[in-house]
Amino acid sequence: MTKTEKEYIKIMKNKTGQERLKIAMELREFVLKIAEEGIKDQNSNISAKDLKAKLQERIYESNFPF
């Protein structure tokens, strides 16, 4: 484990469960946005419906029917 990782863990341990959950949700949204932008870069004219399907496929490695 690197010094940076150890410091990060130390910082996170000092946060409340609610603060850690908020950070996790923000990171999730950030990762989804990056994935979405990558799909858009590869498919410039993609529809919103197809974008959602490709995003689900990328995340879950499957295309769920929702």
mmJSON file of the N, C-alpha and C atoms, coordinates in Angstrom:
{"data_MODEL":{"atom_site":{
"group_PDB":["ATOM","ATOM","ATOM","ATOM","ATOM","ATOM","ATOM","ATOM","ATOM","ATOM","ATOM","ATOM","ATOM","ATOM","ATOM","ATOM","ATOM","ATOM","ATOM","ATOM","ATOM","ATOM","ATOM","ATOM","ATOM","ATOM","ATOM","ATOM","ATOM","ATOM","ATOM","ATOM","ATOM","ATOM","ATOM","ATOM","ATOM","ATOM","ATOM","ATOM","ATOM","ATOM","ATOM","ATOM","ATOM","ATOM","ATOM","ATOM","ATOM","ATOM","ATOM","ATOM","ATOM","ATOM","ATOM","ATOM","ATOM","ATOM","ATOM","ATOM","ATOM","ATOM","ATOM","ATOM","ATOM","ATOM","ATOM","ATOM","ATOM","ATOM","ATOM","ATOM","ATOM","ATOM","ATOM","ATOM","ATOM","ATOM","ATOM","ATOM","ATOM","ATOM","ATOM","ATOM","ATOM","ATOM","ATOM","ATOM","ATOM","ATOM","ATOM","ATOM","ATOM","ATOM","ATOM","ATOM","ATOM","ATOM","ATOM","ATOM","ATOM","ATOM","ATOM","ATOM","ATOM","ATOM","ATOM","ATOM","ATOM","ATOM","ATOM","ATOM","ATOM","ATOM","ATOM","ATOM","ATOM","ATOM","ATOM","ATOM","ATOM","ATOM","ATOM","ATOM","ATOM","ATOM","ATOM","ATOM","ATOM","ATOM","ATOM","ATOM","ATOM","ATOM","ATOM","ATOM","ATOM","ATOM","ATOM","ATOM","ATOM","ATOM","ATOM","ATOM","ATOM","ATOM","ATOM","ATOM","ATOM","ATOM","ATOM","ATOM","ATOM","ATOM","ATOM","ATOM","ATOM","ATOM","ATOM","ATOM","ATOM","ATOM","ATOM","ATOM","ATOM","ATOM","ATOM","ATOM","ATOM","ATOM","ATOM","ATOM","ATOM","ATOM","ATOM","ATOM","ATOM","ATOM","ATOM","ATOM","ATOM","ATOM","ATOM","ATOM","ATOM","ATOM","ATOM","ATOM","ATOM","ATOM","ATOM","ATOM","ATOM","ATOM","ATOM","ATOM","ATOM","ATOM"],
"id":[1,2,3,4,5,6,7,8,9,10,11,12,13,14,15,16,17,18,19,20,21,22,23,24,25,26,27,28,29,30,31,32,33,34,35,36,37,38,39,40,41,42,43,44,45,46,47,48,49,50,51,52,53,54,55,56,57,58,59,60,61,62,63,64,65,66,67,68,69,70,71,72,73,74,75,76,77,78,79,80,81,82,83,84,85,86,87,88,89,90,91,92,93,94,95,96,97,98,99,100,101,102,103,104,105,106,107,108,109,110,111,112,113,114,115,116,117,118,119,120,121,122,123,124,125,126,127,128,129,130,131,132,133,134,135,136,137,138,139,140,141,142,143,144,145,146,147,148,149,150,151,152,153,154,155,156,157,158,159,160,161,162,163,164,165,166,167,168,169,170,171,172,173,174,175,176,177,178,179,180,181,182,183,184,185,186,187,188,189,190,191,192,193,194,195,196,197,198],
"type_symbol":["N","C","C","N","C","C","N","C","C","N","C","C","N","C","C","N","C","C","N","C","C","N","C","C","N","C","C","N","C","C","N","C","C","N","C","C","N","C","C","N","C","C","N","C","C","N","C","C","N","C","C","N","C","C","N","C","C","N","C","C","N","C","C","N","C","C","N","C","C","N","C","C","N","C","C","N","C","C","N","C","C","N","C","C","N","C","C","N","C","C","N","C","C","N","C","C","N","C","C","N","C","C","N","C","C","N","C","C","N","C","C","N","C","C","N","C","C","N","C","C","N","C","C","N","C","C","N","C","C","N","C","C","N","C","C","N","C","C","N","C","C","N","C","C","N","C","C","N","C","C","N","C","C","N","C","C","N","C","C","N","C","C","N","C","C","N","C","C","N","C","C","N","C","C","N","C","C","N","C","C","N","C","C","N","C","C","N","C","C","N","C","C","N","C","C","N","C","C"],
"label_atom_id":["N","CA","C","N","CA","C","N","CA","C","N","CA","C","N","CA","C","N","CA","C","N","CA","C","N","CA","C","N","CA","C","N","CA","C","N","CA","C","N","CA","C","N","CA","C","N","CA","C","N","CA","C","N","CA","C","N","CA","C","N","CA","C","N","CA","C","N","CA","C","N","CA","C","N","CA","C","N","CA","C","N","CA","C","N","CA","C","N","CA","C","N","CA","C","N","CA","C","N","CA","C","N","CA","C","N","CA","C","N","CA","C","N","CA","C","N","CA","C","N","CA","C","N","CA","C","N","CA","C","N","CA","C","N","CA","C","N","CA","C","N","CA","C","N","CA","C","N","CA","C","N","CA","C","N","CA","C","N","CA","C","N","CA","C","N","CA","C","N","CA","C","N","CA","C","N","CA","C","N","CA","C","N","CA","C","N","CA","C","N","CA","C","N","CA","C","N","CA","C","N","CA","C","N","CA","C","N","CA","C","N","CA","C","N","CA","C","N","CA","C","N","CA","C","N","CA","C","N","CA","C"],
"label_alt_id":[null,null,null,null,null,null,null,null,null,null,null,null,null,null,null,null,null,null,null,null,null,null,null,null,null,null,null,null,null,null,null,null,null,null,null,null,null,null,null,null,null,null,null,null,null,null,null,null,null,null,null,null,null,null,null,null,null,null,null,null,null,null,null,null,null,null,null,null,null,null,null,null,null,null,null,null,null,null,null,null,null,null,null,null,null,null,null,null,null,null,null,null,null,null,null,null,null,null,null,null,null,null,null,null,null,null,null,null,null,null,null,null,null,null,null,null,null,null,null,null,null,null,null,null,null,null,null,null,null,null,null,null,null,null,null,null,null,null,null,null,null,null,null,null,null,null,null,null,null,null,null,null,null,null,null,null,null,null,null,null,null,null,null,null,null,null,null,null,null,null,null,null,null,null,null,null,null,null,null,null,null,null,null,null,null,null,null,null,null,null,null,null,null,null,null,null,null,null],
"label_comp_id":["MET","MET","MET","THR","THR","THR","LYS","LYS","LYS","THR","THR","THR","GLU","GLU","GLU","LYS","LYS","LYS","GLU","GLU","GLU","TYR","TYR","TYR","ILE","ILE","ILE","LYS","LYS","LYS","ILE","ILE","ILE","MET","MET","MET","LYS","LYS","LYS","ASN","ASN","ASN","LYS","LYS","LYS","THR","THR","THR","GLY","GLY","GLY","GLN","GLN","GLN","GLU","GLU","GLU","ARG","ARG","ARG","LEU","LEU","LEU","LYS","LYS","LYS","ILE","ILE","ILE","ALA","ALA","ALA","MET","MET","MET","GLU","GLU","GLU","LEU","LEU","LEU","ARG","ARG","ARG","GLU","GLU","GLU","PHE","PHE","PHE","VAL","VAL","VAL","LEU","LEU","LEU","LYS","LYS","LYS","ILE","ILE","ILE","ALA","ALA","ALA","GLU","GLU","GLU","GLU","GLU","GLU","GLY","GLY","GLY","ILE","ILE","ILE","LYS","LYS","LYS","ASP","ASP","ASP","GLN","GLN","GLN","ASN","ASN","ASN","SER","SER","SER","ASN","ASN","ASN","ILE","ILE","ILE","SER","SER","SER","ALA","ALA","ALA","LYS","LYS","LYS","ASP","ASP","ASP","LEU","LEU","LEU","LYS","LYS","LYS","ALA","ALA","ALA","LYS","LYS","LYS","LEU","LEU","LEU","GLN","GLN","GLN","GLU","GLU","GLU","ARG","ARG","ARG","ILE","ILE","ILE","TYR","TYR","TYR","GLU","GLU","GLU","SER","SER","SER","ASN","ASN","ASN","PHE","PHE","PHE","PRO","PRO","PRO","PHE","PHE","PHE"],
"label_asym_id":["A","A","A","A","A","A","A","A","A","A","A","A","A","A","A","A","A","A","A","A","A","A","A","A","A","A","A","A","A","A","A","A","A","A","A","A","A","A","A","A","A","A","A","A","A","A","A","A","A","A","A","A","A","A","A","A","A","A","A","A","A","A","A","A","A","A","A","A","A","A","A","A","A","A","A","A","A","A","A","A","A","A","A","A","A","A","A","A","A","A","A","A","A","A","A","A","A","A","A","A","A","A","A","A","A","A","A","A","A","A","A","A","A","A","A","A","A","A","A","A","A","A","A","A","A","A","A","A","A","A","A","A","A","A","A","A","A","A","A","A","A","A","A","A","A","A","A","A","A","A","A","A","A","A","A","A","A","A","A","A","A","A","A","A","A","A","A","A","A","A","A","A","A","A","A","A","A","A","A","A","A","A","A","A","A","A","A","A","A","A","A","A","A","A","A","A","A","A"],
"label_entity_id":["1","1","1","1","1","1","1","1","1","1","1","1","1","1","1","1","1","1","1","1","1","1","1","1","1","1","1","1","1","1","1","1","1","1","1","1","1","1","1","1","1","1","1","1","1","1","1","1","1","1","1","1","1","1","1","1","1","1","1","1","1","1","1","1","1","1","1","1","1","1","1","1","1","1","1","1","1","1","1","1","1","1","1","1","1","1","1","1","1","1","1","1","1","1","1","1","1","1","1","1","1","1","1","1","1","1","1","1","1","1","1","1","1","1","1","1","1","1","1","1","1","1","1","1","1","1","1","1","1","1","1","1","1","1","1","1","1","1","1","1","1","1","1","1","1","1","1","1","1","1","1","1","1","1","1","1","1","1","1","1","1","1","1","1","1","1","1","1","1","1","1","1","1","1","1","1","1","1","1","1","1","1","1","1","1","1","1","1","1","1","1","1","1","1","1","1","1","1"],
"label_seq_id":[1,1,1,2,2,2,3,3,3,4,4,4,5,5,5,6,6,6,7,7,7,8,8,8,9,9,9,10,10,10,11,11,11,12,12,12,13,13,13,14,14,14,15,15,15,16,16,16,17,17,17,18,18,18,19,19,19,20,20,20,21,21,21,22,22,22,23,23,23,24,24,24,25,25,25,26,26,26,27,27,27,28,28,28,29,29,29,30,30,30,31,31,31,32,32,32,33,33,33,34,34,34,35,35,35,36,36,36,37,37,37,38,38,38,39,39,39,40,40,40,41,41,41,42,42,42,43,43,43,44,44,44,45,45,45,46,46,46,47,47,47,48,48,48,49,49,49,50,50,50,51,51,51,52,52,52,53,53,53,54,54,54,55,55,55,56,56,56,57,57,57,58,58,58,59,59,59,60,60,60,61,61,61,62,62,62,63,63,63,64,64,64,65,65,65,66,66,66],
"pdbx_PDB_ins_code":[null,null,null,null,null,null,null,null,null,null,null,null,null,null,null,null,null,null,null,null,null,null,null,null,null,null,null,null,null,null,null,null,null,null,null,null,null,null,null,null,null,null,null,null,null,null,null,null,null,null,null,null,null,null,null,null,null,null,null,null,null,null,null,null,null,null,null,null,null,null,null,null,null,null,null,null,null,null,null,null,null,null,null,null,null,null,null,null,null,null,null,null,null,null,null,null,null,null,null,null,null,null,null,null,null,null,null,null,null,null,null,null,null,null,null,null,null,null,null,null,null,null,null,null,null,null,null,null,null,null,null,null,null,null,null,null,null,null,null,null,null,null,null,null,null,null,null,null,null,null,null,null,null,null,null,null,null,null,null,null,null,null,null,null,null,null,null,null,null,null,null,null,null,null,null,null,null,null,null,null,null,null,null,null,null,null,null,null,null,null,null,null,null,null,null,null,null,null],
"Cartn_x":[0.852,0.0,0.898,0.561,1.366,1.065,1.926,1.737,0.435,0.173,-1.05,-2.295,-2.266,-3.411,-3.635,-2.559,-2.676,-3.272,-2.835,-3.356,-4.836,-5.212,-6.615,-7.471,-7.038,-7.782,-7.913,-6.837,-6.864,-7.906,-7.923,-8.883,-10.305,-10.522,-11.87,-12.366,-11.473,-11.866,-12.344,-11.883,-12.287,-13.606,-14.171,-15.447,-16.591,-17.756,-18.935,-19.384,-20.217,-20.776,-21.525,-22.239,-22.995,-22.043,-20.934,-19.957,-19.308,-18.986,-18.381,-19.353,-20.619,-21.635,-21.789,-21.793,-21.906,-20.728,-19.525,-18.336,-18.454,-18.89,-19.039,-20.051,-21.155,-22.185,-21.672,-20.9,-20.321,-19.313,-18.511,-17.556,-18.283,-19.367,-20.176,-20.697,-21.253,-21.776,-20.667,-19.498,-18.356,-17.939,-17.859,-17.473,-18.523,-19.788,-20.852,-20.76,-20.468,-20.336,-19.162,-18.047,-16.889,-17.237,-17.905,-18.299,-19.257,-20.202,-21.175,-20.478,-19.554,-18.822,-17.976,-17.406,-16.642,-17.516,-18.717,-19.657,-20.063,-20.336,-20.692,-19.557,-18.316,-17.161,-17.072,-17.43,-17.368,-18.598,-19.694,-20.97,-21.586,-21.109,-21.475,-22.966,-23.685,-25.121,-26.01,-25.546,-26.297,-27.532,-28.633,-29.859,-29.748,-30.594,-30.587,-30.879,-31.813,-32.176,-30.994,-30.321,-29.173,-28.002,-27.838,-26.781,-27.002,-28.234,-28.56,-28.277,-28.659,-28.438,-26.94,-26.157,-24.714,-24.041,-24.527,-23.982,-24.254,-25.47,-25.802,-24.963,-24.774,-23.964,-22.515,-21.992,-20.61,-20.463,-21.426,-21.337,-21.574,-22.617,-23.034,-22.594,-21.922,-21.493,-22.671,-23.825,-25.04,-26.028,-27.002,-28.009,-29.335,-29.629,-30.877,-32.034,-33.196,-34.342,-35.047,-34.301,-34.983,-34.595],
"Cartn_y":[-1.175,0.0,1.238,2.17,3.381,4.348,5.315,6.346,7.111,7.376,8.095,7.297,6.008,5.156,5.109,4.997,4.992,6.298,7.407,8.715,8.841,8.352,8.396,7.593,6.41,5.569,6.262,6.887,7.624,8.746,9.479,10.581,10.036,8.945,8.388,7.828,7.266,6.722,7.814,9.038,10.155,10.787,10.316,10.846,9.991,10.592,9.84,8.92,7.968,7.08,7.865,8.89,9.719,10.453,10.957,11.652,10.685,9.476,8.483,8.064,7.905,7.549,8.654,9.895,11.026,11.044,10.814,10.782,9.642,8.476,7.323,7.608,8.239,8.561,9.595,10.562,11.562,10.925,9.993,9.285,8.429,7.792,6.991,7.858,9.001,9.91,10.367,10.637,11.07,9.977,8.741,7.617,7.395,7.486,7.327,8.409,9.623,10.728,10.493,10.011,9.712,8.617,7.557,6.463,6.971,7.799,8.366,9.209,10.039,10.886,10.039,8.945,8.048,7.42,7.023,6.442,7.493,8.708,9.786,10.093,10.048,10.294,9.25,8.015,6.931,6.882,7.499,7.454,8.854,9.723,11.138,11.426,10.611,10.859,9.893,9.391,8.389,9.014,8.268,8.737,8.533,9.213,9.087,7.651,7.008,5.624,4.681,4.833,3.982,4.268,5.522,5.885,5.174,5.181,4.512,3.016,2.406,0.977,0.657,1.472,1.236,1.456,2.42,2.673,1.477,0.954,-0.222,-1.415,-1.56,-2.669,-2.544,-1.331,-1.108,-1.388,-0.958,-1.117,-2.567,-3.164,-4.485,-5.61,-5.256,-6.223,-7.047,-6.411,-7.043,-5.932,-6.23,-5.236,-5.639,-5.082,-5.368,-4.673,-5.255,-4.66,-3.561,-2.579,-1.434,-0.17],
"Cartn_z":[0.0,0.0,0.0,-0.859,-0.963,0.183,0.338,1.359,1.097,-0.17,-0.543,-0.183,-0.463,-0.125,1.38,2.128,3.586,4.108,3.531,3.941,3.604,2.426,2.001,2.979,3.327,4.268,5.618,6.062,7.334,7.282,6.194,6.029,6.03,5.287,5.179,6.508,7.299,8.601,9.545,9.323,10.179,9.746,8.666,8.186,8.727,8.804,9.236,8.107,8.441,7.424,6.354,6.772,5.831,4.879,5.399,4.551,3.557,4.018,3.123,2.036,2.399,1.411,0.372,0.819,-0.103,-1.089,-0.588,-1.441,-2.452,-1.988,-2.88,-3.98,-3.637,-4.634,-5.632,-5.16,-6.058,-7.011,-6.493,-7.339,-8.375,-7.972,-8.896,-10.032,-9.695,-10.718,-11.662,-11.124,-11.927,-12.91,-12.424,-13.285,-14.374,-14.019,-15.021,-16.09,-15.686,-16.629,-17.584,-17.056,-17.897,-18.906,-18.438,-19.332,-20.412,-20.007,-20.947,-22.011,-21.59,-22.541,-23.496,-22.998,-23.862,-24.927,-24.55,-25.508,-26.543,-26.085,-27.01,-27.979,-27.498,-28.367,-29.474,-29.15,-30.129,-31.024,-30.6,-31.325,-31.3,-32.161,-32.08,-32.245,-32.966,-33.188,-32.421,-31.308,-30.548,-29.897,-29.917,-29.272,-27.767,-27.027,-25.568,-25.155,-25.858,-25.548,-25.787,-26.931,-27.237,-26.299,-25.915,-24.977,-23.65,-23.179,-21.916,-22.026,-23.154,-23.351,-23.383,-24.092,-24.171,-22.818,-22.067,-20.736,-19.819,-19.86,-19.059,-19.476,-20.779,-21.283,-20.808,-20.832,-20.392,-18.897,-18.113,-16.658,-16.232,-16.776,-16.321,-17.248,-18.342,-19.349,-19.86,-19.897,-20.385,-20.718,-21.542,-21.892,-21.267,-20.095,-19.409,-20.117,-20.064,-20.776,-20.012,-19.464,-18.871,-19.541],
"occupancy":[1.0,1.0,1.0,1.0,1.0,1.0,1.0,1.0,1.0,1.0,1.0,1.0,1.0,1.0,1.0,1.0,1.0,1.0,1.0,1.0,1.0,1.0,1.0,1.0,1.0,1.0,1.0,1.0,1.0,1.0,1.0,1.0,1.0,1.0,1.0,1.0,1.0,1.0,1.0,1.0,1.0,1.0,1.0,1.0,1.0,1.0,1.0,1.0,1.0,1.0,1.0,1.0,1.0,1.0,1.0,1.0,1.0,1.0,1.0,1.0,1.0,1.0,1.0,1.0,1.0,1.0,1.0,1.0,1.0,1.0,1.0,1.0,1.0,1.0,1.0,1.0,1.0,1.0,1.0,1.0,1.0,1.0,1.0,1.0,1.0,1.0,1.0,1.0,1.0,1.0,1.0,1.0,1.0,1.0,1.0,1.0,1.0,1.0,1.0,1.0,1.0,1.0,1.0,1.0,1.0,1.0,1.0,1.0,1.0,1.0,1.0,1.0,1.0,1.0,1.0,1.0,1.0,1.0,1.0,1.0,1.0,1.0,1.0,1.0,1.0,1.0,1.0,1.0,1.0,1.0,1.0,1.0,1.0,1.0,1.0,1.0,1.0,1.0,1.0,1.0,1.0,1.0,1.0,1.0,1.0,1.0,1.0,1.0,1.0,1.0,1.0,1.0,1.0,1.0,1.0,1.0,1.0,1.0,1.0,1.0,1.0,1.0,1.0,1.0,1.0,1.0,1.0,1.0,1.0,1.0,1.0,1.0,1.0,1.0,1.0,1.0,1.0,1.0,1.0,1.0,1.0,1.0,1.0,1.0,1.0,1.0,1.0,1.0,1.0,1.0,1.0,1.0,1.0,1.0,1.0,1.0,1.0,1.0],
"B_iso_or_equiv":[0.0,0.0,0.0,0.0,0.0,0.0,0.0,0.0,0.0,0.0,0.0,0.0,0.0,0.0,0.0,0.0,0.0,0.0,0.0,0.0,0.0,0.0,0.0,0.0,0.0,0.0,0.0,0.0,0.0,0.0,0.0,0.0,0.0,0.0,0.0,0.0,0.0,0.0,0.0,0.0,0.0,0.0,0.0,0.0,0.0,0.0,0.0,0.0,0.0,0.0,0.0,0.0,0.0,0.0,0.0,0.0,0.0,0.0,0.0,0.0,0.0,0.0,0.0,0.0,0.0,0.0,0.0,0.0,0.0,0.0,0.0,0.0,0.0,0.0,0.0,0.0,0.0,0.0,0.0,0.0,0.0,0.0,0.0,0.0,0.0,0.0,0.0,0.0,0.0,0.0,0.0,0.0,0.0,0.0,0.0,0.0,0.0,0.0,0.0,0.0,0.0,0.0,0.0,0.0,0.0,0.0,0.0,0.0,0.0,0.0,0.0,0.0,0.0,0.0,0.0,0.0,0.0,0.0,0.0,0.0,0.0,0.0,0.0,0.0,0.0,0.0,0.0,0.0,0.0,0.0,0.0,0.0,0.0,0.0,0.0,0.0,0.0,0.0,0.0,0.0,0.0,0.0,0.0,0.0,0.0,0.0,0.0,0.0,0.0,0.0,0.0,0.0,0.0,0.0,0.0,0.0,0.0,0.0,0.0,0.0,0.0,0.0,0.0,0.0,0.0,0.0,0.0,0.0,0.0,0.0,0.0,0.0,0.0,0.0,0.0,0.0,0.0,0.0,0.0,0.0,0.0,0.0,0.0,0.0,0.0,0.0,0.0,0.0,0.0,0.0,0.0,0.0,0.0,0.0,0.0,0.0,0.0,0.0],
"pdbx_formal_charge":[null,null,null,null,null,null,null,null,null,null,null,null,null,null,null,null,null,null,null,null,null,null,null,null,null,null,null,null,null,null,null,null,null,null,null,null,null,null,null,null,null,null,null,null,null,null,null,null,null,null,null,null,null,null,null,null,null,null,null,null,null,null,null,null,null,null,null,null,null,null,null,null,null,null,null,null,null,null,null,null,null,null,null,null,null,null,null,null,null,null,null,null,null,null,null,null,null,null,null,null,null,null,null,null,null,null,null,null,null,null,null,null,null,null,null,null,null,null,null,null,null,null,null,null,null,null,null,null,null,null,null,null,null,null,null,null,null,null,null,null,null,null,null,null,null,null,null,null,null,null,null,null,null,null,null,null,null,null,null,null,null,null,null,null,null,null,null,null,null,null,null,null,null,null,null,null,null,null,null,null,null,null,null,null,null,null,null,null,null,null,null,null,null,null,null,null,null,null],
"auth_seq_id":[1,1,1,2,2,2,3,3,3,4,4,4,5,5,5,6,6,6,7,7,7,8,8,8,9,9,9,10,10,10,11,11,11,12,12,12,13,13,13,14,14,14,15,15,15,16,16,16,17,17,17,18,18,18,19,19,19,20,20,20,21,21,21,22,22,22,23,23,23,24,24,24,25,25,25,26,26,26,27,27,27,28,28,28,29,29,29,30,30,30,31,31,31,32,32,32,33,33,33,34,34,34,35,35,35,36,36,36,37,37,37,38,38,38,39,39,39,40,40,40,41,41,41,42,42,42,43,43,43,44,44,44,45,45,45,46,46,46,47,47,47,48,48,48,49,49,49,50,50,50,51,51,51,52,52,52,53,53,53,54,54,54,55,55,55,56,56,56,57,57,57,58,58,58,59,59,59,60,60,60,61,61,61,62,62,62,63,63,63,64,64,64,65,65,65,66,66,66],
"auth_comp_id":["MET","MET","MET","THR","THR","THR","LYS","LYS","LYS","THR","THR","THR","GLU","GLU","GLU","LYS","LYS","LYS","GLU","GLU","GLU","TYR","TYR","TYR","ILE","ILE","ILE","LYS","LYS","LYS","ILE","ILE","ILE","MET","MET","MET","LYS","LYS","LYS","ASN","ASN","ASN","LYS","LYS","LYS","THR","THR","THR","GLY","GLY","GLY","GLN","GLN","GLN","GLU","GLU","GLU","ARG","ARG","ARG","LEU","LEU","LEU","LYS","LYS","LYS","ILE","ILE","ILE","ALA","ALA","ALA","MET","MET","MET","GLU","GLU","GLU","LEU","LEU","LEU","ARG","ARG","ARG","GLU","GLU","GLU","PHE","PHE","PHE","VAL","VAL","VAL","LEU","LEU","LEU","LYS","LYS","LYS","ILE","ILE","ILE","ALA","ALA","ALA","GLU","GLU","GLU","GLU","GLU","GLU","GLY","GLY","GLY","ILE","ILE","ILE","LYS","LYS","LYS","ASP","ASP","ASP","GLN","GLN","GLN","ASN","ASN","ASN","SER","SER","SER","ASN","ASN","ASN","ILE","ILE","ILE","SER","SER","SER","ALA","ALA","ALA","LYS","LYS","LYS","ASP","ASP","ASP","LEU","LEU","LEU","LYS","LYS","LYS","ALA","ALA","ALA","LYS","LYS","LYS","LEU","LEU","LEU","GLN","GLN","GLN","GLU","GLU","GLU","ARG","ARG","ARG","ILE","ILE","ILE","TYR","TYR","TYR","GLU","GLU","GLU","SER","SER","SER","ASN","ASN","ASN","PHE","PHE","PHE","PRO","PRO","PRO","PHE","PHE","PHE"],
"auth_asym_id":["A","A","A","A","A","A","A","A","A","A","A","A","A","A","A","A","A","A","A","A","A","A","A","A","A","A","A","A","A","A","A","A","A","A","A","A","A","A","A","A","A","A","A","A","A","A","A","A","A","A","A","A","A","A","A","A","A","A","A","A","A","A","A","A","A","A","A","A","A","A","A","A","A","A","A","A","A","A","A","A","A","A","A","A","A","A","A","A","A","A","A","A","A","A","A","A","A","A","A","A","A","A","A","A","A","A","A","A","A","A","A","A","A","A","A","A","A","A","A","A","A","A","A","A","A","A","A","A","A","A","A","A","A","A","A","A","A","A","A","A","A","A","A","A","A","A","A","A","A","A","A","A","A","A","A","A","A","A","A","A","A","A","A","A","A","A","A","A","A","A","A","A","A","A","A","A","A","A","A","A","A","A","A","A","A","A","A","A","A","A","A","A","A","A","A","A","A","A"],
"auth_atom_id":["N","CA","C","N","CA","C","N","CA","C","N","CA","C","N","CA","C","N","CA","C","N","CA","C","N","CA","C","N","CA","C","N","CA","C","N","CA","C","N","CA","C","N","CA","C","N","CA","C","N","CA","C","N","CA","C","N","CA","C","N","CA","C","N","CA","C","N","CA","C","N","CA","C","N","CA","C","N","CA","C","N","CA","C","N","CA","C","N","CA","C","N","CA","C","N","CA","C","N","CA","C","N","CA","C","N","CA","C","N","CA","C","N","CA","C","N","CA","C","N","CA","C","N","CA","C","N","CA","C","N","CA","C","N","CA","C","N","CA","C","N","CA","C","N","CA","C","N","CA","C","N","CA","C","N","CA","C","N","CA","C","N","CA","C","N","CA","C","N","CA","C","N","CA","C","N","CA","C","N","CA","C","N","CA","C","N","CA","C","N","CA","C","N","CA","C","N","CA","C","N","CA","C","N","CA","C","N","CA","C","N","CA","C","N","CA","C","N","CA","C","N","CA","C","N","CA","C","N","CA","C"],
"pdbx_PDB_model_num":[1,1,1,1,1,1,1,1,1,1,1,1,1,1,1,1,1,1,1,1,1,1,1,1,1,1,1,1,1,1,1,1,1,1,1,1,1,1,1,1,1,1,1,1,1,1,1,1,1,1,1,1,1,1,1,1,1,1,1,1,1,1,1,1,1,1,1,1,1,1,1,1,1,1,1,1,1,1,1,1,1,1,1,1,1,1,1,1,1,1,1,1,1,1,1,1,1,1,1,1,1,1,1,1,1,1,1,1,1,1,1,1,1,1,1,1,1,1,1,1,1,1,1,1,1,1,1,1,1,1,1,1,1,1,1,1,1,1,1,1,1,1,1,1,1,1,1,1,1,1,1,1,1,1,1,1,1,1,1,1,1,1,1,1,1,1,1,1,1,1,1,1,1,1,1,1,1,1,1,1,1,1,1,1,1,1,1,1,1,1,1,1,1,1,1,1,1,1]
}}}
